[in-house]
Amino acid sequence: MNRTAFGTVEGREAQLYSFANAGGMEMTVCDYGAHLVSVKVPAKDGSKKDVVLGYGNVSGYVTDPCHLGATIGRNGNRIANAAFELNGVRYQLAANENGNSLHSGPDGYEYRFWEVKEVKDQAITLHLDSPDKDQGFPGNFSVDVTYTLTDDNEVSIHYCGTCDADTVANMTNHSYFNLNGHDSGDVLEHTVCLKASHFSPVIDSRSIPTGEHAPVSGTPMDFTEEKTIGREIGADFEQLKLTGGYDHNFILDRTGEGPQLFAAVKGDQTGIVMEAYTDLPAFQFYTGNFVDHVKGKDGAVYEKRSGFCLESQYIPNAVNEEKEEKPILKAGETYDTTTTYKFIYE
């Protein structure tokens, strides 16, 4: 493990923690926002490709409009009208996108320093205490996020938390991946397979789901068989027009308990494959539709569709939907979920 300075935020120095595994993969995490800053994967040409979009200094993350590599909490994705009711009490959140709460509003967990709780050779645990009414959510929520780089070439992200009142807990990681390298342009020729025969259509451009679990069959949303991201992204299809490309929740076709493979993506230039696993019921597939001339690390400039996201989650706005599995953490119970990104290369 190596630790290096990464710039200052309001007079406090941020730190990068870098780890390597036996196969030569590298992972770098920042204590500010518990960001995943980079993942370097050996490529067949002998180089290492950094496959995660990010910034070269912590200042980029302080003002980041895209949530690159961010740990999102308490709630990932959208809550309609920035409000919900729990146990007969209505809670008002900060509205930060078309009247909705997106990624818990403007004071998300990615804009805070996390306490470094434990560091091992290939893992780091970061801790955050989120007080009652933080972001508008009830209860004192205490949460750890552990990043582990395994010798099986996995980046595993484990969330573990408790709260002294019933609350919403639906955390995710918002990394943008480009398996050709973060600075290699768009991802339209990446091939994707998603383990999802249904998706969540949105009502309008505010991107709140209708509540329907719509079949992907016969639509551009069908990735049950491998195809490129760009093959149908510009199709004359209302759902794609509403969101400017893929930015939808997909419902995982579960085959049992525990972590499930939900996506496999291959970089067309490098041949690097990323498999994604989750124990949650759904995931957001997002193709960077709103990335616009973002100045990233190593002199890179990220444009529209420079990366893709696979964000494990409960269905967006499920807290307000009777029929959906709700992201409610009961007082005294443990929030415990893991997302794993596994990289396969020659």
VOPAGU-2260 file (C-alpha; in pm, 1 decimal, decimal comma):
REM VOPAGU-2260
SITE   aa  ch    i         X         Y         Z
SITE  MET   A    0       0,0       0,0       0,0
SITE  ASN   A    1     118,4     350,5     -82,7
SITE  ARG   A    2     -26,4     672,8      54,9
SITE  THR   A    3      17,8    1006,3    -120,8
SITE  ALA   A    4    -116,3    1358,8     -81,6
SITE  PHE   A    5    -394,5    1457,5    -322,1
SITE  GLY   A    6    -450,7    1828,6    -256,8
SITE  THR   A    7    -649,7    2013,1       6,8
SITE  VAL   A    8   -1015,6    2079,4      79,3
SITE  GLU   A    9   -1083,5    2372,7     314,2
SITE  GLY   A   10    -734,6    2342,0     458,4
SITE  ARG   A   11    -744,6    1965,1     506,9
SITE  GLU   A   12    -518,4    1742,3     302,1
SITE  ALA   A   13    -682,7    1458,2     113,4
SITE  GLN   A   14    -498,9    1128,1      84,0
SITE  LEU   A   15    -479,2     865,9    -187,7
SITE  TYR   A   16    -438,4     501,3     -90,3
SITE  SER   A   17    -303,1     276,4    -364,8
SITE  PHE   A   18    -299,2    -102,2    -364,6
SITE  ALA   A   19    -160,8    -371,2    -597,6
SITE  ASN   A   20    -239,4    -740,3    -629,3
SITE  ALA   A   21     -25,7   -1036,4    -731,8
SITE  GLY   A   22    -129,9   -1006,0   -1096,5
SITE  GLY   A   23     -26,2    -644,3   -1136,6
SITE  MET   A   24    -365,4    -477,7   -1106,2
SITE  GLU   A   25    -379,7    -154,7    -906,9
SITE  MET   A   26    -660,6      24,0    -720,9
SITE  THR   A   27    -656,2     376,9    -579,2
SITE  VAL   A   28    -907,5     518,7    -330,5
SITE  CYS   A   29    -936,7     867,9    -178,8
SITE  ASP   A   30   -1050,4     945,6     175,4
SITE  TYR   A   31   -1243,1    1247,2      45,4
SITE  GLY   A   32   -1579,1    1113,5     -65,1
SITE  ALA   A   33   -1453,9     753,9     -45,7
SITE  HIS   A   34   -1394,0     788,2    -418,9
SITE  LEU   A   35   -1260,9     512,2    -641,0
SITE  VAL   A   36   -1000,2     720,2    -823,5
SITE  SER   A   37    -840,5     461,1   -1050,2
SITE  VAL   A   38    -824,5      93,6   -1142,5
SITE  LYS   A   39    -525,1      -2,8   -1355,7
SITE  VAL   A   40    -558,1    -327,4   -1547,1
SITE  PRO   A   41    -276,7    -499,3   -1741,5
SITE  ALA   A   42    -349,5    -493,7   -2114,9
SITE  LYS   A   43    -230,9    -734,6   -2384,4
SITE  ASP   A   44      13,6    -476,2   -2523,4
SITE  GLY   A   45     204,5    -483,2   -2193,8
SITE  SER   A   46      74,3    -150,0   -2068,2
SITE  LYS   A   47    -162,0     -84,8   -1779,4
SITE  LYS   A   48    -493,7      75,6   -1866,5
SITE  ASP   A   49    -660,8     295,9   -1608,6
SITE  VAL   A   50   -1023,1     204,4   -1673,2
SITE  VAL   A   51   -1192,2     446,9   -1431,1
SITE  LEU   A   52   -1263,9     810,5   -1515,6
SITE  GLY   A   53   -1141,3    1053,2   -1252,4
SITE  TYR   A   54    -949,0    1366,0   -1157,2
SITE  GLY   A   55    -582,4    1435,5   -1095,5
SITE  ASN   A   56    -642,9    1638,5    -779,8
SITE  VAL   A   57    -905,3    1633,7    -507,3
SITE  SER   A   58   -1029,7    1975,1    -622,9
SITE  GLY   A   59   -1193,9    1805,7    -920,2
SITE  TYR   A   60   -1408,0    1593,6    -691,1
SITE  VAL   A   61   -1513,2    1892,4    -480,9
SITE  THR   A   62   -1689,6    2051,4    -779,1
SITE  ASP   A   63   -1763,5    1734,8    -978,7
SITE  PRO   A   64   -2103,0    1748,9   -1155,2
SITE  CYS   A   65   -2080,1    1386,8   -1273,3
SITE  HIS   A   66   -2008,0    1195,2    -948,9
SITE  LEU   A   67   -1700,4    1025,0   -1098,0
SITE  GLY   A   68   -1606,7     727,5    -878,3
SITE  ALA   A   69   -1824,0     856,9    -593,9
SITE  THR   A   70   -1961,9     670,2    -295,1
SITE  ILE   A   71   -2329,6     770,5    -303,8
SITE  GLY   A   72   -2540,3     786,1      11,8
SITE  ARG   A   73   -2770,5     768,4     193,8
SITE  ASN   A   74   -2974,0     703,6    -118,4
SITE  GLY   A   75   -2852,1     647,6    -471,0
SITE  ASN   A   76   -3055,2     754,3    -774,3
SITE  ARG   A   77   -3381,7     949,8    -753,4
SITE  ILE   A   78   -3663,4    1007,0    -505,4
SITE  ALA   A   79   -3962,6    1176,6    -666,1
SITE  ASN   A   80   -4048,5    1526,2    -544,4
SITE  ALA   A   81   -3760,7    1494,8    -295,9
SITE  ALA   A   82   -3992,4    1348,3     -32,2
SITE  PHE   A   83   -4109,4    1020,0     114,0
SITE  GLU   A   84   -4323,6     888,1     397,8
SITE  LEU   A   85   -4194,8     638,6     653,5
SITE  ASN   A   86   -4389,0     513,3     956,4
SITE  GLY   A   87   -4650,8     782,0     900,7
SITE  VAL   A   88   -4401,6    1068,6     893,7
SITE  ARG   A   89   -4325,2    1268,3     579,4
SITE  TYR   A   90   -3960,3    1354,8     523,0
SITE  GLN   A   91   -3857,5    1638,4     292,9
SITE  LEU   A   92   -3519,8    1614,9     118,3
SITE  ALA   A   93   -3322,6    1872,3     -76,7
SITE  ALA   A   94   -3435,8    1889,3    -438,7
SITE  ASN   A   95   -3140,4    1908,7    -676,4
SITE  GLU   A   96   -3270,3    1776,9   -1010,9
SITE  ASN   A   97   -3603,4    1875,2   -1165,4
SITE  GLY   A   98   -3771,4    1876,1    -825,4
SITE  ASN   A   99   -3631,9    1534,0    -733,7
SITE  SER   A  100   -3364,7    1429,0    -489,3
SITE  LEU   A  101   -3081,3    1282,8    -696,7
SITE  HIS   A  102   -2810,3    1089,7    -511,1
SITE  SER   A  103   -2936,4    1236,7    -180,1
SITE  GLY   A  104   -2917,7    1599,9    -282,6
SITE  PRO   A  105   -2634,0    1851,8    -297,5
SITE  ASP   A  106   -2472,6    1737,5      29,0
SITE  GLY   A  107   -2394,7    1381,5     -71,7
SITE  TYR   A  108   -2147,3    1155,4     102,4
SITE  GLU   A  109   -1902,9    1207,8    -185,3
SITE  TYR   A  110   -1846,6    1567,5     -69,9
SITE  ARG   A  111   -1717,3    1476,1     277,5
SITE  PHE   A  112   -1401,4    1338,5     430,8
SITE  TRP   A  113   -1434,2     981,5     550,8
SITE  GLU   A  114   -1236,0     846,5     845,1
SITE  VAL   A  115    -980,0     585,3     747,1
SITE  LYS   A  116   -1072,7     306,2     985,8
SITE  GLU   A  117    -842,2      27,4     870,2
SITE  VAL   A  118    -580,5     -28,3     601,0
SITE  LYS   A  119    -449,6    -368,0     492,6
SITE  ASP   A  120    -217,6    -477,5     213,2
SITE  GLN   A  121    -502,4    -491,5     -39,2
SITE  ALA   A  122    -799,8    -330,5     136,1
SITE  ILE   A  123    -915,8     -10,6     301,0
SITE  THR   A  124   -1217,2      55,8     525,1
SITE  LEU   A  125   -1353,8     409,2     547,8
SITE  HIS   A  126   -1611,4     525,6     802,7
SITE  LEU   A  127   -1876,1     797,9     806,9
SITE  ASP   A  128   -2125,1     908,7    1071,4
SITE  SER   A  129   -2436,7    1062,5     919,1
SITE  PRO   A  130   -2648,2    1237,0    1188,7
SITE  ASP   A  131   -3025,1    1236,2    1227,5
SITE  LYS   A  132   -3192,9    1453,7     959,5
SITE  ASP   A  133   -2871,6    1462,3     756,4
SITE  GLN   A  134   -2989,9    1533,2     399,0
SITE  GLY   A  135   -3341,3    1507,6     547,8
SITE  PHE   A  136   -3321,8    1136,2     633,6
SITE  PRO   A  137   -3420,1    1006,2     979,7
SITE  GLY   A  138   -3181,0     847,1    1225,8
SITE  ASN   A  139   -2812,0     848,7    1309,6
SITE  PHE   A  140   -2658,7     631,7    1038,2
SITE  SER   A  141   -2310,0     489,2    1095,0
SITE  VAL   A  142   -2158,5     327,4     787,1
SITE  ASP   A  143   -1834,7     167,4     666,0
SITE  VAL   A  144   -1726,4     121,4     306,1
SITE  THR   A  145   -1452,0    -132,5     238,8
SITE  TYR   A  146   -1268,1    -150,0     -91,8
SITE  THR   A  147   -1076,9    -473,8    -150,5
SITE  LEU   A  148    -850,6    -559,0    -442,5
SITE  THR   A  149    -836,7    -938,0    -459,8
SITE  ASP   A  150    -584,2   -1161,8    -630,1
SITE  ASP   A  151    -873,2   -1277,2    -851,1
SITE  ASN   A  152    -861,9    -929,5   -1008,5
SITE  GLU   A  153   -1174,5    -810,4    -833,0
SITE  VAL   A  154   -1253,4    -468,7    -690,7
SITE  SER   A  155   -1501,3    -549,3    -416,2
SITE  ILE   A  156   -1701,6    -271,3    -248,3
SITE  HIS   A  157   -1870,1    -368,0      78,9
SITE  TYR   A  158   -2114,6    -139,5     259,6
SITE  CYS   A  159   -2199,1    -209,2     625,0
SITE  GLY   A  160   -2404,1      24,0     843,9
SITE  THR   A  161   -2653,3      61,4    1126,9
SITE  CYS   A  162   -2905,2     325,2    1228,2
SITE  ASP   A  163   -3089,2     405,9    1551,9
SITE  ALA   A  164   -3414,9     472,0    1363,7
SITE  ASP   A  165   -3583,5     330,1    1057,6
SITE  THR   A  166   -3429,4     500,6     756,2
SITE  VAL   A  167   -3355,1     476,4     386,2
SITE  ALA   A  168   -3028,9     300,1     299,0
SITE  ASN   A  169   -2951,6     252,4     -68,4
SITE  MET   A  170   -2585,3     321,3    -132,7
SITE  THR   A  171   -2395,7     268,4    -454,3
SITE  ASN   A  172   -2072,9     344,2    -637,3
SITE  HIS   A  173   -2085,5     584,3    -930,3
SITE  SER   A  174   -1767,8     491,9   -1116,5
SITE  TYR   A  175   -1755,4     551,2   -1490,1
SITE  PHE   A  176   -1565,3     277,2   -1671,1
SITE  ASN   A  177   -1391,9     278,4   -2007,0
SITE  LEU   A  178   -1223,2     -55,8   -2067,1
SITE  ASN   A  179   -1007,4      87,5   -2345,0
SITE  GLY   A  180    -861,5     334,5   -2094,5
SITE  HIS   A  181   -1015,8     637,6   -1928,6
SITE  ASP   A  182    -866,4     871,1   -2190,8
SITE  SER   A  183    -954,9     668,6   -2502,0
SITE  GLY   A  184   -1273,6     840,1   -2618,0
SITE  ASP   A  185   -1626,5     702,4   -2621,5
SITE  VAL   A  186   -1746,2     355,8   -2521,0
SITE  LEU   A  187   -1992,4     302,7   -2804,9
SITE  GLU   A  188   -1805,2      -2,7   -2938,6
SITE  HIS   A  189   -1788,1    -175,7   -2600,3
SITE  THR   A  190   -1999,1    -492,6   -2602,5
SITE  VAL   A  191   -2245,5    -541,1   -2316,8
SITE  CYS   A  192   -2453,8    -827,0   -2181,0
SITE  LEU   A  193   -2702,9    -755,3   -1900,6
SITE  LYS   A  194   -2876,0   -1020,7   -1690,9
SITE  ALA   A  195   -3206,3    -839,2   -1704,4
SITE  SER   A  196   -3518,9    -928,5   -1901,2
SITE  HIS   A  197   -3708,6    -628,3   -1759,6
SITE  PHE   A  198   -3633,6    -260,2   -1708,1
SITE  SER   A  199   -3801,3      38,8   -1545,6
SITE  PRO   A  200   -3949,7     281,9   -1799,1
SITE  VAL   A  201   -3947,5     644,1   -1686,3
SITE  ILE   A  202   -4245,7     878,5   -1691,2
SITE  ASP   A  203   -4067,2    1169,4   -1855,0
SITE  SER   A  204   -3728,8    1343,4   -1867,9
SITE  ARG   A  205   -3726,9    1368,8   -1486,3
SITE  SER   A  206   -3638,6     996,1   -1495,3
SITE  ILE   A  207   -3880,4     874,0   -1227,1
SITE  PRO   A  208   -3992,5     516,6   -1305,9
SITE  THR   A  209   -4355,1     452,5   -1395,7
SITE  GLY   A  210   -4366,8     151,1   -1164,2
SITE  GLU   A  211   -4390,0     -90,3   -1456,1
SITE  HIS   A  212   -4142,3    -374,8   -1503,7
SITE  ALA   A  213   -4134,3    -365,3   -1881,6
SITE  PRO   A  214   -3989,7    -649,0   -2089,9
SITE  VAL   A  215   -3675,2    -556,8   -2280,7
SITE  SER   A  216   -3753,0    -805,2   -2557,5
SITE  GLY   A  217   -3805,4    -639,9   -2893,5
SITE  THR   A  218   -3671,1    -302,4   -2775,6
SITE  PRO   A  219   -3330,3    -127,8   -2778,7
SITE  MET   A  220   -3317,1    -197,6   -2404,0
SITE  ASP   A  221   -3248,7    -565,1   -2471,3
SITE  PHE   A  222   -2892,1    -658,0   -2375,1
SITE  THR   A  223   -2974,2   -1017,4   -2282,2
SITE  GLU   A  224   -2752,7   -1111,9   -2575,3
SITE  GLU   A  225   -2423,3    -930,0   -2624,1
SITE  LYS   A  226   -2432,1    -616,6   -2837,1
SITE  THR   A  227   -2243,0    -288,8   -2857,8
SITE  ILE   A  228   -2352,7      12,0   -2655,1
SITE  GLY   A  229   -2376,7     218,3   -2971,6
SITE  ARG   A  230   -2578,2     -26,7   -3179,4
SITE  GLU   A  231   -2920,6     110,1   -3079,7
SITE  ILE   A  232   -2844,7     404,7   -2852,1
SITE  GLY   A  233   -2971,9     646,0   -3116,8
SITE  ALA   A  234   -3284,2     446,5   -3199,7
SITE  ASP   A  235   -3622,3     610,1   -3247,2
SITE  PHE   A  236   -3739,6     487,4   -2907,5
SITE  GLU   A  237   -3915,5     713,9   -2659,0
SITE  GLN   A  238   -3732,0     590,0   -2350,1
SITE  LEU   A  239   -3391,2     662,4   -2503,4
SITE  LYS   A  240   -3506,8    1004,3   -2620,6
SITE  LEU   A  241   -3631,8    1097,6   -2273,2
SITE  THR   A  242   -3294,1    1029,3   -2111,8
SITE  GLY   A  243   -3056,7    1108,4   -2398,5
SITE  GLY   A  244   -2936,0     748,3   -2417,7
SITE  TYR   A  245   -2924,7     463,8   -2168,6
SITE  ASP   A  246   -2996,1     588,9   -1816,1
SITE  HIS   A  247   -3239,0     333,1   -1683,0
SITE  ASN   A  248   -3289,4      87,5   -1402,9
SITE  PHE   A  249   -3273,5    -279,0   -1497,8
SITE  ILE   A  250   -3424,9    -553,0   -1280,1
SITE  LEU   A  251   -3181,6    -836,0   -1220,5
SITE  ASP   A  252   -3290,8   -1184,2   -1327,1
SITE  ARG   A  253   -3196,5   -1351,8   -1001,9
SITE  THR   A  254   -3111,4   -1722,2   -1001,6
SITE  GLY   A  255   -3064,1   -1771,7    -627,3
SITE  GLU   A  256   -2940,3   -1607,5    -311,0
SITE  GLY   A  257   -2621,4   -1408,9    -265,4
SITE  PRO   A  258   -2414,5   -1217,4    -518,6
SITE  GLN   A  259   -2525,0   -1254,6    -879,2
SITE  LEU   A  260   -2357,7   -1168,4   -1207,7
SITE  PHE   A  261   -2556,8    -879,5   -1349,9
SITE  ALA   A  262   -2340,2    -746,6   -1631,2
SITE  ALA   A  263   -2042,5    -829,4   -1851,8
SITE  VAL   A  264   -1873,3    -564,2   -2065,6
SITE  LYS   A  265   -1578,1    -594,0   -2305,7
SITE  GLY   A  266   -1350,5    -319,0   -2432,3
SITE  ASP   A  267   -1323,3    -339,1   -2809,8
SITE  GLN   A  268    -961,2    -215,9   -2827,5
SITE  THR   A  269    -807,9    -388,7   -2525,3
SITE  GLY   A  270   -1018,3    -701,8   -2491,8
SITE  ILE   A  271   -1044,9    -630,4   -2118,5
SITE  VAL   A  272   -1367,3    -777,5   -1977,7
SITE  MET   A  273   -1542,1    -648,7   -1666,9
SITE  GLU   A  274   -1798,9    -863,7   -1488,3
SITE  ALA   A  275   -2023,5    -699,7   -1229,1
SITE  TYR   A  276   -2189,4    -876,6    -934,9
SITE  THR   A  277   -2445,3    -763,6    -677,9
SITE  ASP   A  278   -2675,3    -894,2    -405,6
SITE  LEU   A  279   -2926,6    -614,4    -469,4
SITE  PRO   A  280   -3240,4    -643,7    -685,6
SITE  ALA   A  281   -3151,2    -396,7    -959,3
SITE  PHE   A  282   -2891,3    -174,8   -1123,2
SITE  GLN   A  283   -2866,0     146,2   -1324,4
SITE  PHE   A  284   -2702,2     130,4   -1665,4
SITE  TYR   A  285   -2587,2     479,7   -1762,0
SITE  THR   A  286   -2386,9     578,9   -2066,9
SITE  GLY   A  287   -2255,3     919,9   -1963,2
SITE  ASN   A  288   -2517,0    1109,5   -2162,8
SITE  PHE   A  289   -2463,6    1433,7   -1971,2
SITE  VAL   A  290   -2083,5    1434,8   -1947,1
SITE  ASP   A  291   -1973,2    1753,3   -2119,6
SITE  HIS   A  292   -1609,4    1859,5   -2157,1
SITE  VAL   A  293   -1499,1    1747,3   -1811,0
SITE  LYS   A  294   -1127,1    1798,3   -1750,6
SITE  GLY   A  295   -1002,7    1475,4   -1595,5
SITE  LYS   A  296    -672,5    1322,5   -1487,6
SITE  ASP   A  297    -365,3    1289,0   -1706,8
SITE  GLY   A  298    -484,1    1573,4   -1929,0
SITE  ALA   A  299    -788,9    1379,7   -2046,0
SITE  VAL   A  300   -1108,3    1560,4   -2139,7
SITE  TYR   A  301   -1423,9    1354,5   -2094,8
SITE  GLU   A  302   -1709,8    1409,4   -2332,4
SITE  LYS   A  303   -2053,0    1253,8   -2379,7
SITE  ARG   A  304   -2032,9     872,5   -2352,0
SITE  SER   A  305   -1668,6     864,6   -2245,5
SITE  GLY   A  306   -1765,9     604,6   -1985,4
SITE  PHE   A  307   -2046,9     381,9   -1863,8
SITE  CYS   A  308   -2181,2     321,0   -1513,4
SITE  LEU   A  309   -2325,0       4,9   -1359,2
SITE  GLU   A  310   -2473,3     113,0   -1026,3
SITE  SER   A  311   -2618,6    -160,6    -806,5
SITE  GLN   A  312   -2930,6     -43,3    -623,1
SITE  TYR   A  313   -3291,6     -77,0    -521,5
SITE  ILE   A  314   -3532,4      40,2    -789,5
SITE  PRO   A  315   -3534,9     423,4    -802,5
SITE  ASN   A  316   -3811,6     586,4    -597,1
SITE  ALA   A  317   -3899,9     244,1    -450,1
SITE  VAL   A  318   -3952,4     410,5    -111,8
SITE  ASN   A  319   -4263,3     572,5    -262,9
SITE  GLU   A  320   -4389,6     267,4    -451,3
SITE  GLU   A  321   -4615,8      12,8    -284,1
SITE  LYS   A  322   -4520,8    -279,9    -507,9
SITE  GLU   A  323   -4141,6    -241,9    -500,8
SITE  GLU   A  324   -3890,7    -387,9    -257,6
SITE  LYS   A  325   -3815,7     -89,0     -37,2
SITE  PRO   A  326   -3467,4      28,5      66,6
SITE  ILE   A  327   -3564,0      55,7     433,3
SITE  LEU   A  328   -3309,2     -19,3     704,7
SITE  LYS   A  329   -3483,7     -98,8    1031,5
SITE  ALA   A  330   -3347,3      46,2    1354,3
SITE  GLY   A  331   -3083,4    -181,7    1502,1
SITE  GLU   A  332   -3054,4    -399,2    1192,6
SITE  THR   A  333   -2746,6    -407,2     968,4
SITE  TYR   A  334   -2723,3    -268,4     618,9
SITE  ASP   A  335   -2491,3    -513,9     444,9
SITE  THR   A  336   -2436,0    -526,2      71,3
SITE  THR   A  337   -2148,7    -588,2    -167,3
SITE  THR   A  338   -2083,4    -494,4    -528,8
SITE  THR   A  339   -1790,4    -653,8    -711,7
SITE  TYR   A  340   -1626,2    -561,9   -1039,8
SITE  LYS   A  341   -1409,3    -842,5   -1175,3
SITE  PHE   A  342   -1158,1    -781,9   -1454,6
SITE  ILE   A  343   -1053,3   -1051,9   -1700,3
SITE  TYR   A  344    -757,5    -994,7   -1928,4
SITE  GLU   A  345    -502,0   -1193,0   -2125,6
